[in-house]
Amino acid sequence: MSEAGSVLEERRFGGVGVSPGIARGTVFVYRPDEEEPPMRLVQEADLPGEIARFENALIATRQQILAMQQRIAESIGAKDAGIFDAHLLVVEDRTLIDEVLRNLARDKCNVEHVFANVAGRYAKTLSEIDDPYLRERALDIYDVTRRVIHNLLGKERRDLASITVPVILLAHNLTPSDTAQLNRELVLGFGTDIGSKTSHTAIMARSLNIPAVVGLHDGSTQLATGDHILLDGYNGLLIVNPSDQTLWEYGELEIKKGAVEEKLTQLRETESRTIDGRHVILSANIELPQDLDQVFQSGAEGIGLYRTEFFYLNKTELPNEEEQYAAYRKVAESVRPHSVIIRTLDLGGDKFMTALHMPAESNPFLGWRAIRFCLERIDIFKPQLRAILRASAVGNVRIMYPMISGVEELRRANAILEECRAELRAEGVPFDEKMEVGAMIEIPSAALAADILAREVNFFSIGTNDLIQYSIAVDRLNEHIAHLYEPTHPAIIRLIRMTVQAAHAHNLWVGICGEMAGDIVLTPLLLGLGVDELSTGAALVPRVKRAVQALDIAACLELLEEVKGMDSAAAILARCEEVARAHYGELL
């Protein structure tokens, strides 16, 4: 307090804004129950009972994770729910479980104490390994360990879902499980001491549309529950006891933001056409048929990416052809006359199916996943292809294969598709004989060989998220190197340009369905590169549409010529932002 005892001094904590928005209210400092489980010796005769307790706790934990995963899949999508596949692997890890059982027999003390020690050692070892994937698993083990121990002790978890009044959450760190529990109506925003823009927590915050700031260092130790704060997810600021001047400034910002949002809602029935008349198809990405309401509200021109992993995640049995056909047809009929592009199964990497028991891989993102998996498991691939073909009878269905690295994979996939066509013809089942087939360009080899691949397909869809990661060799979920994840890296721009040129030379159209499609700072660059379609999350469609409508192709081509001579990702990004601000500064 000041000397007068009436005015609290404003304090500011700087971090990294990872989910846009402004939140104002009282803070709730979350400090999870980290107590060490007590140790007690047990008799030899009691060991079977301890083993039974352990097995029951693992079963309960698995059920809790599956329930949470299902809830996330239904509310914000299978992509975010897939984060918890790694948690299921921890519960089923025989190496960890067997070591717990050996230590239990040797030490003869209560199983929660044994489990905490063993799991703690595993997490510590993984956290110190110079491999981003394994370090990420250390957090998974920590998260699951907390849950198993609570189940063993029969204690209620300190549940963030039980928050009953609106608060801004502040913590040293939030695990994916913590974030999954957040009530969007009561948690106005959150901040953490650690984390990066590409962490699981940050990704989920954006999916939940909750303002968030990470990297606040010691914020959670400096504040107390009940403090009044303002959280700025745009600029990465946490402001304690904001002054009247600060509140006025942010109030003005909110008024401007509200006015912009109101204008954006009026764009729903308009076309995404540039000032000089070029039409850029603007589509939405979906994971579930339930996502269609958002698509209609956004004014999108159909579905540019229908992810189909949801049918396979957390299922004890493989989905059959009929189940998939019904879902695909429903989506196709709903968006008609616009089209829907259905991506074939993209399991592996960070997405696993419980029923398949896919083997653990030391580097799963370079392993048995996506089209590679499907070409090996034709028993899974063909029912999906048949379902998509049958849905194509509606007349507006397209199909595309993920993670194509070369023409042989593409030809093999098309050969299996042709087998399915022949079977359906023989059975007298209708389908669209002219259904367009596309390849996703998300591996550098595919971009470099785009002129070869273009002879085998009808269109390309560039998955920029993976293209950037594979090209620059950067794991964007690794906070130590996340800064190297640069969409404007000169190599990325060249790969996109090469892909577009190869496609247009063969009279194919090219879409982008990665995060670059929804980044309005990059819209002028993408239009200059000649991209024909942009597909993004439904919530971003109005903003991208407004950006397209404010641009002219001449300015976009001029920007492209400028950046072609630049050698710095930061300089290219800055120039893109200058052009964006000049044409639609109110959106930024």
Buried (B, 14 or more C-beta within 10 A) or exposed (E): EEEEEEEBEBBEBBBBBBBBBBBBBBBBBBEBEEEEBEEEEBEEEEBEEBBEBBEEBBEBBBEBBBEBBBEBBEBBBBBBBBBBBBBBBBBEBEEBBEBBBEBBEEBBBBBBBBBBBBBBEBBEEBBEEEEBBBBBBBBBBBBBBBBBBBBBBEEEBEEBEEBEEBBBBBBBBBBBBBBBBBBEEBBBBBBBBBBBBBBBBBBBBBBBEBBBBBBBEEBBEBBEEEBBBBBBBBEBBBBBBBEEEBBEEBEEEEEEBEEBEEEBEEBBEEBBBBBEEBEBBBBBBBBBBEBBEBBEBBBBBBBBBBBBBBBBBBEEEBBEBEEBBEBBBBBBEBBBEBBBBBBBBBBBBBBBBBBBEBEEBEEBBEBBBBBBBBBEBEEBBBBBBBBBBBBBBBEBBBBBBBBBBBBEBBEBBBEBBEBBBEBBEEEEEEBBEEBBBBBBBBBBEBBBBBBEBBEBBBBBBBBBBBBBBBBBEBBBBBBEBBEBBBBBBBBBBBBBBBBBBBBBEBEBBBBBBBBBBBBBBBBBBBBBBBBBBBBBBBBBBBBBBBBBBBBBBEBBBEBBEBBEEBEBBEBBBEBBBBBBEEBBEEBE
